[in-house]
Amino acid sequence: MADDLIGSVYTPDAGETPLLSLADVSILKAAPLARISLRAREASLAEIGTAFGTSIPTRPLTAETAQGRAALWLGPDEWLLLASEADLEPIQTSIADKLGAQPHALVDVSDRQDALIVTGSKAEWLLNSGIPIDLDITAFPVGMVTRTLFHKAPVMVLRTGSETYVVEAWGSFMDYVTGLLLEASEELAV
């Protein structure tokens, strides 16, 4: 399920140097993605999944992945669909054609958000320096996704591996989030 997210959907941006590279934790900028905000009724989710190429999760706080695409549950009738940038228009067209007049909303939010890949044995500790939820693997298992706050910035956190997380934030908050993560990491460098 979410184990393949890091390699097939969220990949490090090859044009960027690591933001942090310590023995116990690293932070990498993720490569740009197509991000589509989906609002739809439960009755149309099977059709949307067929058009998108992976099922749409119906269990709260979960993600579904297949063929380099991911669907993240964000609320009772809200999902974030992720794919390569080149697939944006074909995905929107495919879903719109499949649903026809059924009520739904597809909004391209690709430029709104950026993502960081935080990995290593101290990734949980580093994220908990600003996130007030329990990120222990027993409480926040691989494949779990949630919206929360990092200090005062709204973020989305997705656990993609036992020691790997993706943190998404609006572009206007990303410097704030990154700066606070780097500041907290100074304790680990000592």
Phi and psi restraints in degrees (value plus and minus 20) as a CYANA .aco file:
   2 ALA   PHI    -100.8   -60.8
   2 ALA   PSI     -31.7     8.3
   3 ASP   PHI     -77.1   -37.1
   3 ASP   PSI     -50.1   -10.1
   4 ASP   PHI    -109.9   -69.9
   4 ASP   PSI     -20.1    19.9
   5 LEU   PHI     -79.0   -39.0
   5 LEU   PSI     -64.5   -24.5
   6 ILE   PHI     -82.9   -42.9
   6 ILE   PSI     -57.5   -17.5
   7 GLY   PHI    -108.3   -68.3
   7 GLY   PSI     -45.5    -5.5
   8 SER   PHI    -128.5   -88.5
   8 SER   PSI     -41.8    -1.8
   9 VAL   PHI    -139.0   -99.0
   9 VAL   PSI     -80.8   -40.8
  10 TYR   PHI    -110.0   -70.0
  10 TYR   PSI      90.9   130.9
  11 THR   PHI    -144.6  -104.6
  11 THR   PSI     130.8   170.8
  12 PRO   PHI     -81.8   -41.8
  12 PRO   PSI     124.2   164.2
  13 ASP   PHI     -93.9   -53.9
  13 ASP   PSI      92.9   132.9
  14 ALA   PHI     -82.2   -42.2
  14 ALA   PSI     -42.9    -2.9
  15 GLY   PHI    -105.9   -65.9
  15 GLY   PSI     -20.4    19.6
  16 GLU   PHI    -134.1   -94.1
  16 GLU   PSI     123.9   163.9
  17 THR   PHI    -103.8   -63.8
  17 THR   PSI     134.2   174.2
  18 PRO   PHI     -76.8   -36.8
  18 PRO   PSI     120.3   160.3
  19 LEU   PHI     -95.4   -55.4
  19 LEU   PSI     -49.6    -9.6
  20 LEU   PHI    -170.2  -130.2
  20 LEU   PSI     116.0   156.0
  21 SER   PHI    -164.1  -124.1
  21 SER   PSI      68.8   108.8
  22 LEU   PHI    -132.1   -92.1
  22 LEU   PSI     148.1   188.1
  23 ALA   PHI     -79.6   -39.6
  23 ALA   PSI     -55.4   -15.4
  24 ASP   PHI    -123.0   -83.0
  24 ASP   PSI     -27.9    12.1
  25 VAL   PHI    -181.5  -141.5
  25 VAL   PSI     124.1   164.1
  26 SER   PHI    -156.6  -116.6
  26 SER   PSI     134.4   174.4
  27 ILE   PHI    -149.3  -109.3
  27 ILE   PSI     104.5   144.5
  28 LEU   PHI    -144.0  -104.0
  28 LEU   PSI     123.6   163.6
  29 LYS   PHI     -94.2   -54.2
  29 LYS   PSI     117.3   157.3
  30 ALA   PHI    -103.2   -63.2
  30 ALA   PSI     129.3   169.3
  31 ALA   PHI     -84.8   -44.8
  31 ALA   PSI     132.5   172.5
  32 PRO   PHI     -78.2   -38.2
  32 PRO   PSI     128.0   168.0
  33 LEU   PHI    -154.7  -114.7
  33 LEU   PSI     140.2   180.2
  34 ALA   PHI    -101.3   -61.3
  34 ALA   PSI     108.0   148.0
  35 ARG   PHI    -144.6  -104.6
  35 ARG   PSI     104.3   144.3
  36 ILE   PHI    -143.7  -103.7
  36 ILE   PSI     103.4   143.4
  37 SER   PHI    -102.3   -62.3
  37 SER   PSI     104.9   144.9
  38 LEU   PHI    -136.7   -96.7
  38 LEU   PSI     108.2   148.2
  39 ARG   PHI    -141.5  -101.5
  39 ARG   PSI     107.0   147.0
  40 ALA   PHI    -180.3  -140.3
  40 ALA   PSI     146.0   186.0
  41 ARG   PHI    -107.9   -67.9
  41 ARG   PSI     132.1   172.1
  42 GLU   PHI     -77.6   -37.6
  42 GLU   PSI     -54.0   -14.0
  43 ALA   PHI     -81.5   -41.5
  43 ALA   PSI     -43.0    -3.0
  44 SER   PHI    -120.6   -80.6
  44 SER   PSI     -17.9    22.1
  45 LEU   PHI     -85.4   -45.4
  45 LEU   PSI     -56.4   -16.4
  46 ALA   PHI     -83.3   -43.3
  46 ALA   PSI     -63.0   -23.0
  47 GLU   PHI     -85.5   -45.5
  47 GLU   PSI     -61.2   -21.2
  48 ILE   PHI     -82.7   -42.7
  48 ILE   PSI     -63.9   -23.9
  49 GLY   PHI     -79.5   -39.5
  49 GLY   PSI     -61.8   -21.8
  50 THR   PHI     -82.2   -42.2
  50 THR   PSI     -65.2   -25.2
  51 ALA   PHI     -88.5   -48.5
  51 ALA   PSI     -54.7   -14.7
  52 PHE   PHI    -100.7   -60.7
  52 PHE   PSI     -52.9   -12.9
  53 GLY   PHI      86.2   126.2
  53 GLY   PSI     -18.4    21.6
  54 THR   PHI    -172.7  -132.7
  54 THR   PSI     132.2   172.2
  55 SER   PHI     -86.0   -46.0
  55 SER   PSI     135.1   175.1
  56 ILE   PHI    -117.0   -77.0
  56 ILE   PSI     103.5   143.5
  57 PRO   PHI     -86.6   -46.6
  57 PRO   PSI     121.1   161.1
  58 THR   PHI    -132.2   -92.2
  58 THR   PSI     -32.8     7.2
  59 ARG   PHI    -104.4   -64.4
  59 ARG   PSI     111.8   151.8
  60 PRO   PHI     -75.0   -35.0
  60 PRO   PSI     123.8   163.8
  61 LEU   PHI      47.5    87.5
  61 LEU   PSI       5.1    45.1
  62 THR   PHI    -139.6   -99.6
  62 THR   PSI     148.4   188.4
  63 ALA   PHI    -153.4  -113.4
  63 ALA   PSI     130.3   170.3
  64 GLU   PHI    -144.4  -104.4
  64 GLU   PSI     120.3   160.3
  65 THR   PHI    -156.0  -116.0
  65 THR   PSI     131.5   171.5
  66 ALA   PHI    -192.2  -152.2
  66 ALA   PSI     123.3   163.3
  67 GLN   PHI      29.3    69.3
  67 GLN   PSI      24.1    64.1
  68 GLY   PHI      52.8    92.8
  68 GLY   PSI      -0.4    39.6
  69 ARG   PHI    -148.7  -108.7
  69 ARG   PSI     133.2   173.2
  70 ALA   PHI    -161.5  -121.5
  70 ALA   PSI     124.9   164.9
  71 ALA   PHI    -142.5  -102.5
  71 ALA   PSI     103.0   143.0
  72 LEU   PHI    -131.9   -91.9
  72 LEU   PSI     108.5   148.5
  73 TRP   PHI     -95.5   -55.5
  73 TRP   PSI     103.1   143.1
  74 LEU   PHI    -135.0   -95.0
  74 LEU   PSI     -38.5     1.5
  75 GLY   PHI    -194.2  -154.2
  75 GLY   PSI     155.7   195.7
  76 PRO   PHI     -76.0   -36.0
  76 PRO   PSI     -49.1    -9.1
  77 ASP   PHI    -156.6  -116.6
  77 ASP   PSI      13.0    53.0
  78 GLU   PHI    -159.2  -119.2
  78 GLU   PSI     112.7   152.7
  79 TRP   PHI    -156.9  -116.9
  79 TRP   PSI     137.6   177.6
  80 LEU   PHI    -133.7   -93.7
  80 LEU   PSI     101.4   141.4
  81 LEU   PHI    -120.7   -80.7
  81 LEU   PSI     113.0   153.0
  82 LEU   PHI    -142.9  -102.9
  82 LEU   PSI     118.5   158.5
  83 ALA   PHI    -181.6  -141.6
  83 ALA   PSI     159.2   199.2
  84 SER   PHI     -87.6   -47.6
  84 SER   PSI     132.9   172.9
  85 GLU   PHI     -76.3   -36.3
  85 GLU   PSI     -56.6   -16.6
  86 ALA   PHI     -87.0   -47.0
  86 ALA   PSI     -40.5    -0.5
  87 ASP   PHI    -109.9   -69.9
  87 ASP   PSI     -22.0    18.0
  88 LEU   PHI     -75.2   -35.2
  88 LEU   PSI     -79.2   -39.2
  89 GLU   PHI     -84.2   -44.2
  89 GLU   PSI     -65.0   -25.0
  90 PRO   PHI     -80.2   -40.2
  90 PRO   PSI     -56.6   -16.6
  91 ILE   PHI     -85.4   -45.4
  91 ILE   PSI     -68.9   -28.9
  92 GLN   PHI     -79.6   -39.6
  92 GLN   PSI     -63.4   -23.4
  93 THR   PHI     -85.4   -45.4
  93 THR   PSI     -64.9   -24.9
  94 SER   PHI     -81.2   -41.2
  94 SER   PSI     -65.4   -25.4
  95 ILE   PHI     -87.7   -47.7
  95 ILE   PSI     -64.7   -24.7
  96 ALA   PHI     -81.6   -41.6
  96 ALA   PSI     -61.6   -21.6
  97 ASP   PHI     -84.7   -44.7
  97 ASP   PSI     -61.4   -21.4
  98 LYS   PHI     -86.1   -46.1
  98 LYS   PSI     -58.6   -18.6
  99 LEU   PHI    -106.0   -66.0
  99 LEU   PSI     -45.5    -5.5
 100 GLY   PHI      37.3    77.3
 100 GLY   PSI    -142.1  -102.1
 101 ALA   PHI    -109.0   -69.0
 101 ALA   PSI     -19.0    21.0
 102 GLN   PHI     -82.6   -42.6
 102 GLN   PSI     120.3   160.3
 103 PRO   PHI     -81.9   -41.9
 103 PRO   PSI     108.7   148.7
 104 HIS   PHI    -188.7  -148.7
 104 HIS   PSI     145.7   185.7
 105 ALA   PHI    -158.0  -118.0
 105 ALA   PSI     108.9   148.9
 106 LEU   PHI    -141.9  -101.9
 106 LEU   PSI      97.9   137.9
 107 VAL   PHI    -147.7  -107.7
 107 VAL   PSI     106.4   146.4
 108 ASP   PHI     -93.2   -53.2
 108 ASP   PSI      93.7   133.7
 109 VAL   PHI    -136.9   -96.9
 109 VAL   PSI       4.5    44.5
 110 SER   PHI     -77.2   -37.2
 110 SER   PSI     -58.0   -18.0
 111 ASP   PHI    -107.0   -67.0
 111 ASP   PSI     -26.0    14.0
 112 ARG   PHI     -99.3   -59.3
 112 ARG   PSI     -55.0   -15.0
 113 GLN   PHI    -139.5   -99.5
 113 GLN   PSI     135.1   175.1
 114 ASP   PHI    -148.6  -108.6
 114 ASP   PSI     144.0   184.0
 115 ALA   PHI    -153.4  -113.4
 115 ALA   PSI     126.9   166.9
 116 LEU   PHI    -137.0   -97.0
 116 LEU   PSI     123.5   163.5
 117 ILE   PHI    -126.5   -86.5
 117 ILE   PSI      96.9   136.9
 118 VAL   PHI    -132.0   -92.0
 118 VAL   PSI     100.7   140.7
 119 THR   PHI    -160.1  -120.1
 119 THR   PSI     133.6   173.6
 120 GLY   PHI     106.1   146.1
 120 GLY   PSI     149.7   189.7
 121 SER   PHI     -85.7   -45.7
 121 SER   PSI     -39.6     0.4
 122 LYS   PHI    -125.5   -85.5
 122 LYS   PSI      -8.6    31.4
 123 ALA   PHI     -80.9   -40.9
 123 ALA   PSI     -65.3   -25.3
 124 GLU   PHI     -79.3   -39.3
 124 GLU   PSI     -66.4   -26.4
 125 TRP   PHI     -80.3   -40.3
 125 TRP   PSI     -65.4   -25.4
 126 LEU   PHI     -82.7   -42.7
 126 LEU   PSI     -65.6   -25.6
 127 LEU   PHI     -86.4   -46.4
 127 LEU   PSI     -56.8   -16.8
 128 ASN   PHI     -90.8   -50.8
 128 ASN   PSI     -25.3    14.7
 129 SER   PHI     -88.4   -48.4
 129 SER   PSI     -36.9     3.1
 130 GLY   PHI    -159.0  -119.0
 130 GLY   PSI     -25.9    14.1
 131 ILE   PHI    -128.6   -88.6
 131 ILE   PSI     103.7   143.7
 132 PRO   PHI    -105.4   -65.4
 132 PRO   PSI      -2.2    37.8
 133 ILE   PHI    -131.8   -91.8
 133 ILE   PSI     137.8   177.8
 134 ASP   PHI     -94.4   -54.4
 134 ASP   PSI      94.8   134.8
 135 LEU   PHI    -119.7   -79.7
 135 LEU   PSI     -11.3    28.7
 136 ASP   PHI     -78.3   -38.3
 136 ASP   PSI     124.9   164.9
 137 ILE   PHI     -80.0   -40.0
 137 ILE   PSI     -46.4    -6.4
 138 THR   PHI     -93.7   -53.7
 138 THR   PSI     -48.3    -8.3
 139 ALA   PHI    -116.2   -76.2
 139 ALA   PSI     -47.4    -7.4
 140 PHE   PHI    -154.4  -114.4
 140 PHE   PSI      58.1    98.1
 141 PRO   PHI     -93.9   -53.9
 141 PRO   PSI     148.6   188.6
 142 VAL   PHI     -76.3   -36.3
 142 VAL   PSI     112.2   152.2
 143 GLY   PHI      77.0   117.0
 143 GLY   PSI     -28.5    11.5
 144 MET   PHI    -101.7   -61.7
 144 MET   PSI     122.9   162.9
 145 VAL   PHI    -158.1  -118.1
 145 VAL   PSI     120.9   160.9
 146 THR   PHI    -173.5  -133.5
 146 THR   PSI     136.8   176.8
 147 ARG   PHI    -111.9   -71.9
 147 ARG   PSI     123.8   163.8
 148 THR   PHI    -179.8  -139.8
 148 THR   PSI    -186.4  -146.4
 149 LEU   PHI    -135.9   -95.9
 149 LEU   PSI     122.5   162.5
 150 PHE   PHI    -130.6   -90.6
 150 PHE   PSI      87.4   127.4
 151 HIS   PHI      34.0    74.0
 151 HIS   PSI    -127.2   -87.2
 152 LYS   PHI    -131.2   -91.2
 152 LYS   PSI     -16.5    23.5
 153 ALA   PHI    -115.4   -75.4
 153 ALA   PSI     112.3   152.3
 154 PRO   PHI     -90.6   -50.6
 154 PRO   PSI     112.2   152.2
 155 VAL   PHI    -157.7  -117.7
 155 VAL   PSI     145.8   185.8
 156 MET   PHI    -138.5   -98.5
 156 MET   PSI     113.1   153.1
 157 VAL   PHI    -139.5   -99.5
 157 VAL   PSI     112.3   152.3
 158 LEU   PHI    -148.3  -108.3
 158 LEU   PSI     107.5   147.5
 159 ARG   PHI    -112.2   -72.2
 159 ARG   PSI      99.4   139.4
 160 THR   PHI    -127.2   -87.2
 160 THR   PSI     -27.0    13.0
 161 GLY   PHI    -184.2  -144.2
 161 GLY   PSI     154.8   194.8
 162 SER   PHI     -81.2   -41.2
 162 SER   PSI     -49.4    -9.4
 163 GLU   PHI    -149.4  -109.4
 163 GLU   PSI       7.2    47.2
 164 THR   PHI    -153.4  -113.4
 164 THR   PSI     112.0   152.0
 165 TYR   PHI    -151.3  -111.3
 165 TYR   PSI     133.6   173.6
 166 VAL   PHI    -136.4   -96.4
 166 VAL   PSI     111.9   151.9
 167 VAL   PHI    -135.6   -95.6
 167 VAL   PSI      98.9   138.9
 168 GLU   PHI    -126.4   -86.4
 168 GLU   PSI     117.6   157.6
 169 ALA   PHI    -165.4  -125.4
 169 ALA   PSI     135.2   175.2
 170 TRP   PHI     -79.9   -39.9
 170 TRP   PSI     126.2   166.2
 171 GLY   PHI     -73.9   -33.9
 171 GLY   PSI     -55.3   -15.3
 172 SER   PHI     -90.6   -50.6
 172 SER   PSI     -36.6     3.4
 173 PHE   PHI    -122.3   -82.3
 173 PHE   PSI     -31.7     8.3
 174 MET   PHI     -84.6   -44.6
 174 MET   PSI     -57.7   -17.7
 175 ASP   PHI     -83.4   -43.4
 175 ASP   PSI     -58.7   -18.7
 176 TYR   PHI     -83.3   -43.3
 176 TYR   PSI     -68.9   -28.9
 177 VAL   PHI     -82.5   -42.5
 177 VAL   PSI     -68.4   -28.4
 178 THR   PHI     -81.4   -41.4
 178 THR   PSI     -64.7   -24.7
 179 GLY   PHI     -79.6   -39.6
 179 GLY   PSI     -62.7   -22.7
 180 LEU   PHI     -90.2   -50.2
 180 LEU   PSI     -56.2   -16.2
 181 LEU   PHI     -83.0   -43.0
 181 LEU   PSI     -63.8   -23.8
 182 LEU   PHI     -86.4   -46.4
 182 LEU   PSI     -57.6   -17.6
 183 GLU   PHI     -84.4   -44.4
 183 GLU   PSI     -64.6   -24.6
 184 ALA   PHI     -85.0   -45.0
 184 ALA   PSI     -53.1   -13.1
 185 SER   PHI     -87.3   -47.3
 185 SER   PSI     -37.1     2.9
 186 GLU   PHI     -79.0   -39.0
 186 GLU   PSI     -50.8   -10.8
 187 GLU   PHI     -83.7   -43.7
 187 GLU   PSI     -52.9   -12.9
 188 LEU   PHI     -97.8   -57.8
 188 LEU   PSI     -46.1    -6.1
 189 ALA   PHI     -97.2   -57.2
 189 ALA   PSI     -33.8     6.2
